[in-house]
């Protein structure tokens, strides 16, 4: 949980520090983040196949097969990282096509180009971090995330305001700081996984070229995971782009609301990730009932945290918004949007925990289809219909938030049913479990 909060803290730092520089820089960073994070998370999601795979191999004591998984995962990380770099460096025409505010575009484009320089390193970081997570060593992720956050804040300050002889870069400085921090995280996790406790996996004993036979099992699990995460993040980001037509103030207020939702979403998401590891380990060890009880505990804990978070947001929304901006119009709109977050957070937390538990069972395809339908077939059309005033009622940014809430709510309900079914279906659990021969590295 701490690692997720620290990672989220870097996004919060960007939002607060860019917002205090100017609302235009806040909007530019918000737009850039709305592209950077979904693209990054799409690749990271594919790499998340490593966590349940390693966890099940760890549970069944098949350590010799873990090395193959990691070596092929690193190839995926490198290829995926460079794919995102190319994407982010050619995003300006999409902004123009969607009619996004030119002031925000002028900041967002160089922000993305700077941040993209660290993406190959970040993807390799995730690959090696998921090795540690799958083996049950989650503390390194926390320490690395805290170190990155402690560096990110002063770097932002120096580069945004041009201190100590550096040029004053405004919001673009957040992108430069992001790239530096990405490389730091990679070197730190590399140091961690060279520790003797990971020697048993043999991940660094030899060099392996990319092998489709060995990468394919990771893609079978990972592509649905990446698509599922991208479906939700993509909806949030596309909504931000559509809101760009309403001006920088609306985008800034929307980003503040999304940012605060993300902060309170981190603990339930971390619980979902922990459920992936623990359930994967239990299934690998043949403890079907133990996996089911782990899922129940995770869901109950996540629900309690989400309710507490919603109450905090409701009572302290004005004070929290004041941290982000001093502009009255932006602050007032953001505080109103947080009333949507109060209800939105519970369903968002629930779906994250359900999908995390399902990943522990290596059930990823059905959750992917649930996400695509819920967010893009239900949520987005509702948001566009009300947001652009095709139906009277909640229009503008409020209409889009109605669509977001509808999509997440439907996803939570369907994923809850799917988890209930899978956790009781022993033949399906057996079918989803890892086939050792497909992962073996000869």
Residue pairs with C-beta under 8 A, 6 or more apart in sequence:
1 266
1 267
1 270
1 271
1 274
2 142
2 145
2 146
2 270
3 138
3 141
3 142
3 144
3 145
3 270
4 145
4 266
4 267
4 269
4 270
4 273
5 263
5 266
5 267
5 270
6 142
6 145
6 146
6 148
6 149
7 145
7 148
7 149
7 266
8 262
8 263
8 266
9 149
9 152
10 148
10 149
10 152
10 178
10 181
11 33
11 37
11 259
11 262
12 259
12 263
13 149
13 152
13 153
13 156
14 29
14 33
14 156
14 174
14 178
15 26
15 29
15 30
15 255
15 256
15 259
15 324
16 323
16 324
17 153
17 156
17 157
17 160
17 174
18 25
18 26
18 28
18 29
18 160
18 170
18 171
18 174
19 25
19 26
19 252
19 256
19 324
19 325
20 325
20 326
21 160
21 161
21 170
21 171
22 170
23 248
23 249
23 252
23 325
23 327
23 330
24 103
24 104
24 107
24 248
25 107
25 160
25 170
25 171
26 171
26 248
26 252
26 255
26 324
26 325
27 101
27 103
27 104
27 107
27 244
27 248
27 251
27 252
27 255
28 103
28 104
28 105
28 106
28 107
28 108
28 111
28 171
29 107
29 108
29 111
29 171
29 174
30 104
30 240
30 251
30 252
30 254
30 255
31 95
31 100
31 104
31 105
31 107
31 108
31 240
31 241
31 244
31 251
32 107
32 108
32 109
32 111
32 112
32 115
32 171
32 175
33 255
34 236
34 237
34 240
34 241
35 88
35 91
35 108
35 112
35 237
36 88
36 112
36 115
36 116
37 233
37 237
38 230
38 233
38 234
38 236
38 237
39 84
39 87
39 88
40 84
40 119
40 122
41 226
41 229
41 230
41 233
42 84
42 226
42 227
42 229
42 230
43 76
43 77
43 80
43 81
43 83
43 84
43 123
43 226
44 123
44 126
44 226
44 229
45 222
45 225
45 226
45 227
45 228
45 229
45 230
46 76
46 80
46 218
46 219
46 222
46 223
46 225
46 226
47 73
47 76
47 77
47 80
47 123
47 126
47 127
47 130
47 222
48 126
48 130
48 222
48 225
48 226
48 229
48 276
48 359
49 218
49 219
49 220
49 221
49 222
49 225
49 364
50 69
50 70
50 73
50 127
50 130
50 131
50 134
50 218
50 222
51 130
51 133
51 134
51 273
51 276
51 277
51 280
51 359
52 134
52 221
52 276
52 277
52 280
52 359
52 360
52 362
53 69
53 134
53 217
53 218
53 221
53 280
53 362
53 434
53 439
54 66
54 69
54 70
54 130
54 131
54 133
54 134
54 135
54 280
55 133
55 134
55 135
55 136
55 276
55 277
55 278
55 280
55 281
55 284
55 360
56 280
56 281
56 283
56 284
56 362
56 433
56 434
57 63
57 65
57 66
57 69
57 134
57 284
57 434
57 439
58 66
58 134
58 135
58 136
58 281
58 284
59 280
59 281
59 282
59 283
59 284
59 285
60 284
60 285
60 286
60 434
62 436
63 200
63 201
63 202
64 201
64 202
65 436
65 439
65 440
65 441
66 131
66 134
66 135
66 201
66 202
66 203
67 201
67 202
67 203
67 204
67 205
67 441
68 208
68 214
68 439
68 440
68 441
69 214
69 218
69 439
70 127
70 128
70 131
70 201
70 203
71 203
71 207
71 208
71 441
72 208
72 210
72 211
72 214
72 215
72 218
72 441
73 127
73 130
73 131
73 218
74 124
74 127
74 128
75 210
75 215
76 123
76 127
76 215
76 218
76 219
76 222
77 120
77 123
77 124
77 126
77 127
78 120
78 123
78 124
80 123
81 119
81 120
81 121
81 122
81 123
81 124
82 119
82 120
84 116
84 119
84 123
85 116
85 117
85 119
85 120
88 112
88 113
88 115
88 116
88 119
89 112
89 113
89 116
91 109
91 112
92 105
92 109
95 105
95 108
95 109
95 241
95 244
96 105
98 241
98 242
98 244
98 245
99 244
99 245
100 108
100 241
100 244
100 245
101 244
101 245
101 247
101 248
101 251
103 248
104 244
104 248
104 251
107 170
107 171
107 172
110 172
110 175
111 171
111 172
111 174
111 175
112 175
113 175
114 172
114 175
114 176
114 178
114 179
115 174
115 175
115 176
115 178
115 179
116 179
117 179
118 178
118 179
118 180
118 181
118 182
118 183
119 182
121 182
121 183
121 185
121 186
122 182
122 185
122 186
124 186
125 144
125 182
125 185
125 186
125 189
128 186
128 189
128 190
128 192
128 193
129 140
129 141
129 144
129 189
131 193
131 198
131 201
131 203
132 138
132 140
132 141
132 189
132 192
132 193
132 198
133 141
133 273
133 277
134 277
134 280
135 197
135 198
135 201
136 277
136 281
137 197
138 274
138 277
140 189
140 192
143 188
144 185
144 188
144 189
144 192
145 185
147 184
147 188
148 181
148 184
148 185
151 180
151 181
151 184
152 177
152 178
152 181
155 173
155 176
155 177
155 180
155 181
156 173
156 174
156 177
157 163
158 164
158 166
158 173
159 166
159 169
159 172
159 173
159 174
159 176
159 177
160 168
160 169
160 170
160 171
160 173
160 174
161 168
161 173
162 168
162 169
169 176
193 203
193 204
194 204
208 214
208 441
211 441
213 438
214 438
214 439
214 441
216 438
217 434
217 435
217 438
217 439
221 362
221 364
222 364
224 364
224 365
224 367
224 368
225 359
225 364
225 368
227 368
227 371
227 372
228 355
228 364
228 367
228 368
228 371
231 368
231 371
231 372
231 374
231 375
231 376
232 351
232 371
232 375
232 407
232 408
232 411
234 375
234 376
235 375
235 376
235 379
235 380
235 404
235 407
236 258
236 404
238 380
239 254
239 380
239 383
239 400
239 403
239 404
240 251
240 254
240 255
240 258
242 383
242 384
242 387
242 400
243 250
243 251
243 254
243 387
243 397
243 400
244 251
246 396
246 397
249 327
249 329
249 330
249 333
250 333
250 396
250 397
252 325
252 327
252 330
252 334
253 330
253 331
253 333
253 334
253 337
253 397
254 334
254 337
254 397
254 400
256 321
256 324
256 325
256 330
256 334
256 337
257 334
257 337
257 338
257 340
257 341
257 401
259 324
260 313
260 320
260 321
260 338
260 341
261 341
261 344
261 345
261 348
264 306
264 309
264 310
264 312
264 313
264 341
264 345
265 345
265 348
265 349
265 352
267 302
267 305
267 309
268 302
268 305
268 306
268 348
268 349
268 350
268 352
268 353
269 349
269 352
269 356
271 298
271 301
271 302
271 305
271 353
271 356
272 298
272 302
272 352
272 353
272 354
272 355
272 356
272 357
273 356
274 298
274 356
275 294
275 295
275 298
275 353
275 356
275 357
275 360
276 356
276 357
276 359
276 360
277 360
278 291
278 294
278 298
278 360
279 291
279 294
279 295
279 357
279 360
279 361
280 359
280 360
280 361
280 362
282 288
282 290
282 291
282 294
282 360
283 291
283 360
283 361
283 362
283 429
283 433
284 433
284 434
288 426
288 429
291 360
291 361
291 423
291 429
292 423
292 424
294 357
294 360
295 357
295 360
295 419
295 423
298 353
298 356
298 357
299 350
299 353
299 354
299 357
299 419
302 349
302 350
302 352
302 353
303 346
303 349
303 350
303 353
305 349
306 345
306 346
306 348
306 349
306 350
307 346
309 345
309 349
310 341
310 342
310 343
310 345
310 346
313 320
313 338
313 341
313 342
313 345
314 338
314 339
314 342
317 335
317 338
317 339
318 331
318 335
320 338
321 331
321 334
321 335
321 338
322 331
324 331
324 334
325 331
325 334
333 397
336 398
337 397
337 398
337 401
340 398
340 401
340 402
340 404
340 405
343 405
344 401
344 404
344 405
344 408
347 405
347 408
347 409
347 411
347 412
348 408
348 412
350 412
350 415
350 416
351 408
351 411
351 412
351 415
354 367
354 412
354 415
354 416
354 418
354 419
355 367
355 371
355 415
357 419
357 423
358 364
358 366
358 367
358 415
358 418
358 419
358 422
359 367
361 422
361 423
361 429
361 432
362 432
362 433
362 434
363 418
363 422
363 428
363 432
366 418
367 415
367 418
370 411
370 414
370 415
370 418
371 411
373 410
374 407
374 408
374 410
374 411
374 414
375 407
375 408
375 411
376 407
378 406
378 407
378 410
379 403
379 404
379 406
379 407
379 408
379 410
380 403
380 407
381 403
382 402
382 403
382 406
382 407
383 399
383 400
383 401
383 402
383 403
383 404
384 390
384 400
384 403
385 391
385 399
385 403
386 393
386 394
386 395
386 398
386 399
386 400
386 402
386 403
387 395
387 396
387 397
387 398
387 399
387 400
387 403
388 395
388 399
389 395
389 396
389 399
393 399
394 401
394 402
422 428
422 429
423 429
